[in-house]
């Protein structure tokens, strides 16, 4: 393998993997439904082509129920998990870490799942990477948009966030800062803005975050 795997390199590979996708197409995908598997698959294909994998190495998708792995045969070297949120989830403390269904819960659950797989596969501490990734996005829903149409999946919540923070840029920045602060408690954090355009004339903003876990298995 010809590249170090860490939070920063995963973010950079994600951005490059999506470089060929039209920004307005990305905006459409974020605005209208689930997107984490689409991004995961682009990242996986990019890693498969560009990591210089050895004969026994492969990029796994859903290997042992993990989103993305780098394996040498049956032995994992890196486990990369991913979730998708809107910026308002991170900007809202209840959804970030204080409620029952939170980003913090997802993060700790995925880290624990990956650590369990490494313990079982390796039997001891060894060279390993555990990386949790999060996609955050916001659609700047216009005042005259009819949310009942249903063509923007989380229109109500995008609008709530924009109203609560006074503007969409403030909402987005709050989400970015809160997520980075949360993730930094678990390891080294990196992020990259994704090249998104507009959907139905409404700006879509998306960010990709990654944290490399530095705790014990």
C-alpha positions as CSV (number, residue, x, y, z in Angstrom):
1,X,0.0,0.0,0.0
2,X,1.5,3.3,-1.1
3,X,-0.4,5.8,1.2
4,X,-0.7,6.4,4.9
5,X,-4.2,5.9,6.1
6,X,-5.3,8.6,8.6
7,X,-8.1,11.1,9.1
8,X,-6.5,13.6,6.7
9,X,-5.7,11.2,3.9
10,X,-9.3,9.8,4.1
11,X,-10.7,13.3,3.8
12,X,-8.5,14.1,0.8
13,X,-9.3,10.9,-0.9
14,X,-13.0,11.5,-0.4
15,X,-12.8,14.9,-2.1
16,X,-10.8,13.6,-5.0
17,X,-13.1,10.6,-5.4
18,X,-16.0,13.0,-5.9
19,X,-14.2,15.5,-8.1
20,X,-15.7,14.1,-11.3
21,X,-19.3,14.4,-10.0
22,X,-21.2,17.5,-11.1
23,X,-21.7,19.8,-8.1
24,X,-25.4,20.1,-8.8
25,X,-25.8,16.3,-8.9
26,X,-24.2,16.2,-5.5
27,X,-26.6,18.9,-4.3
28,X,-29.5,16.9,-5.6
29,X,-28.4,13.7,-3.9
30,X,-27.9,15.5,-0.5
31,X,-31.2,17.3,-0.8
32,X,-33.4,14.4,-1.7
33,X,-32.4,11.4,0.5
34,X,-29.8,9.1,1.9
35,X,-26.3,9.8,0.7
36,X,-23.7,7.9,2.9
37,X,-23.6,4.8,0.8
38,X,-23.1,6.8,-2.4
39,X,-20.1,8.6,-0.9
40,X,-18.8,5.3,0.7
41,X,-18.8,3.6,-2.7
42,X,-17.0,6.4,-4.4
43,X,-14.4,6.4,-1.7
44,X,-14.0,2.6,-1.9
45,X,-13.6,2.6,-5.6
46,X,-11.0,5.3,-5.4
47,X,-9.0,3.5,-2.8
48,X,-9.3,0.2,-4.8
49,X,-7.7,2.0,-7.8
50,X,-5.2,4.2,-6.1
51,X,-3.8,2.7,-2.9
52,X,-1.4,0.3,-4.7
53,X,-2.8,-2.8,-3.0
54,X,-0.8,-6.0,-2.8
55,X,-2.1,-9.3,-4.1
56,X,-3.8,-10.3,-0.9
57,X,-5.0,-6.8,0.0
58,X,-8.5,-5.6,-0.8
59,X,-11.0,-2.8,0.0
60,X,-14.0,-4.3,1.7
61,X,-17.6,-3.0,1.7
62,X,-19.7,-4.3,4.5
63,X,-16.9,-6.8,5.4
64,X,-18.0,-8.2,8.8
65,X,-20.8,-5.5,8.7
66,X,-18.3,-2.6,8.6
67,X,-18.8,0.2,6.1
68,X,-15.4,0.1,4.6
69,X,-12.2,-1.8,5.4
70,X,-8.7,-2.3,4.1
71,X,-7.7,-5.9,4.5
72,X,-4.8,-8.2,4.0
73,X,-6.7,-11.4,3.5
74,X,-8.9,-12.0,6.5
75,X,-6.9,-9.6,8.6
76,X,-8.1,-6.0,8.7
77,X,-5.6,-3.1,8.7
78,X,-8.1,-0.3,8.7
79,X,-11.8,0.0,9.6
80,X,-13.7,3.1,8.4
81,X,-17.2,3.7,9.5
82,X,-19.5,6.5,8.4
83,X,-22.7,8.3,9.2
84,X,-24.7,11.1,7.6
85,X,-26.2,14.1,9.4
86,X,-27.4,17.6,8.8
87,X,-25.5,20.6,10.2
88,X,-28.4,21.2,12.6
89,X,-27.8,17.8,14.2
90,X,-24.3,19.0,15.3
91,X,-25.4,22.5,16.1
92,X,-28.1,21.2,18.4
93,X,-26.6,20.0,21.7
94,X,-29.5,17.5,22.2
95,X,-28.7,15.8,18.9
96,X,-24.9,16.2,19.2
97,X,-24.4,14.5,22.6
98,X,-27.1,15.1,25.2
99,X,-30.0,13.1,24.0
100,X,-30.6,9.4,23.4
101,X,-30.0,9.2,19.7
102,X,-26.9,11.4,19.2
103,X,-23.8,11.8,17.1
104,X,-21.8,10.9,20.1
105,X,-23.6,7.7,20.6
106,X,-23.1,6.8,16.9
107,X,-19.4,7.6,17.1
108,X,-18.8,5.6,20.3
109,X,-20.9,2.7,19.1
110,X,-18.9,2.4,15.8
111,X,-15.6,2.8,17.6
112,X,-16.5,0.0,19.9
113,X,-17.7,-2.2,17.1
114,X,-14.4,-1.7,15.2
115,X,-12.3,-2.3,18.3
116,X,-14.2,-5.6,18.9
117,X,-13.4,-6.8,15.4
118,X,-9.7,-6.0,15.8
119,X,-9.5,-7.8,19.1
120,X,-11.2,-10.9,17.6
121,X,-9.1,-10.8,14.4
122,X,-5.7,-9.9,15.8
123,X,-5.9,-11.5,19.3
124,X,-3.6,-8.8,20.5
125,X,-2.6,-5.2,20.0
126,X,-1.1,-4.7,16.5
127,X,-0.9,-2.2,13.7
128,X,-4.5,-1.0,13.1
129,X,-6.5,2.0,12.2
130,X,-10.0,2.9,13.3
131,X,-11.6,5.9,11.6
132,X,-15.1,7.3,12.0
133,X,-16.4,9.6,9.3
134,X,-19.4,11.9,9.3
135,X,-21.1,13.7,6.4
136,X,-22.9,16.9,7.3
137,X,-25.1,18.9,4.9
138,X,-27.5,21.8,4.7
139,X,-30.0,22.9,2.1
140,X,-30.7,26.6,2.3
141,X,-34.5,26.2,2.0
142,X,-36.1,29.4,0.7
143,X,-39.0,31.1,2.5
144,X,-41.4,30.4,-0.3
145,X,-40.6,26.7,-0.7
146,X,-43.5,24.4,0.1
147,X,-42.1,21.8,2.5
148,X,-45.2,19.6,2.1
149,X,-44.1,18.7,-1.5
150,X,-41.5,16.4,0.0
151,X,-38.8,16.9,-2.6
152,X,-36.3,18.0,0.2
153,X,-36.0,15.3,2.7
154,X,-35.2,17.3,5.8
155,X,-36.6,20.7,4.7
156,X,-38.3,21.3,8.0
157,X,-35.1,20.8,10.0
158,X,-32.9,22.7,7.6
159,X,-35.3,25.6,8.0
160,X,-35.5,25.3,11.8
161,X,-31.7,25.4,12.0
162,X,-31.5,28.5,9.7
163,X,-34.1,30.3,11.7
164,X,-32.6,29.4,15.1
165,X,-29.2,30.7,14.2
166,X,-30.3,33.6,12.2
167,X,-28.8,32.5,8.9
168,X,-27.7,29.3,7.2
169,X,-23.9,30.3,7.2
170,X,-24.0,30.7,11.0
171,X,-25.9,27.4,11.4
172,X,-23.3,25.6,9.2
173,X,-20.3,27.1,11.1
174,X,-21.8,26.2,14.4
175,X,-22.3,22.6,13.2
176,X,-18.7,22.4,12.0
177,X,-17.3,23.7,15.2
178,X,-19.4,21.5,17.4
179,X,-18.6,18.3,15.5
180,X,-14.9,19.1,15.4
181,X,-14.9,19.7,19.2
182,X,-16.8,16.4,19.8
183,X,-14.5,14.3,17.6
184,X,-11.3,15.8,19.0
185,X,-12.0,14.0,22.2
186,X,-11.4,10.7,20.4
187,X,-8.4,11.4,18.2
188,X,-7.0,13.4,15.3
189,X,-9.6,15.2,13.3
190,X,-9.7,16.3,9.7
191,X,-12.4,17.8,7.5
192,X,-12.9,18.9,3.9
193,X,-15.8,20.8,2.3
194,X,-17.4,19.0,-0.6
195,X,-17.9,20.7,-4.0
196,X,-21.7,20.9,-3.9
197,X,-23.9,23.2,-6.0
198,X,-27.6,24.0,-6.0
199,X,-30.9,22.1,-6.0
200,X,-33.9,23.9,-7.4
201,X,-32.0,27.1,-7.0
202,X,-31.2,26.5,-3.3
203,X,-27.6,26.2,-2.2
204,X,-26.5,23.0,-0.7
205,X,-23.4,22.8,1.6
206,X,-21.8,19.6,2.6
207,X,-18.7,18.7,4.8
208,X,-16.9,15.5,5.3
209,X,-15.2,14.9,8.7
210,X,-13.0,12.1,9.9
211,X,-11.4,11.2,13.2
212,X,-8.7,8.6,13.7
213,X,-9.2,6.9,17.0
214,X,-6.1,7.0,19.2
215,X,-7.5,5.1,22.2
216,X,-6.8,1.5,23.2
217,X,-8.6,-1.4,21.8
